[in-house]
């Protein structure tokens, strides 16, 4: 995907993080988001990730288990949008084994040459979307909010150091 296109989702099955204003250019925030090897140093929710970031490539994550309050779990989705300095997305597609589906969008909006905004969403899709939202929505939002705050801190520190 070469353009910024975010589908419209059912608000009842959409988790949206807080929006953070970041005192750093969109390019710096983008650099932090795509520097996957550095995630363990700043991201409290997605503590490890492996991907080539090519469309269709696996996005293999080790996530903090907010649902239980301890431990981690492994999760794989697939890259579906890469728009530098604007959008990074991955998705879970339905399969014969599971009709569950979801899409995570991380959005960067430039405010000026030296500042931007960031938020992320996760749309639960498929026949079990409402059930998944009821079971997972609260802790997913917490993870996304923690990530947004940590991304702001990391991007501002990187920008200050440059």
Buried (B, 14 or more C-beta within 10 A) or exposed (E): EEEBEBEEBEEEBBBBBBEBEBBBBBBBBBBBBBEBEBBEEBBBBBBBBBBEBEEEBBBBBBBBEBBEEEEEEEEEBBBBBBBBBBBBBBBBBEEEEEEBBBBBBBBBBBEEEEBBBBBBBBBBBBEBBBEBBEEBBEBBBBBBBBBBBBBBEBBBEBBEEE
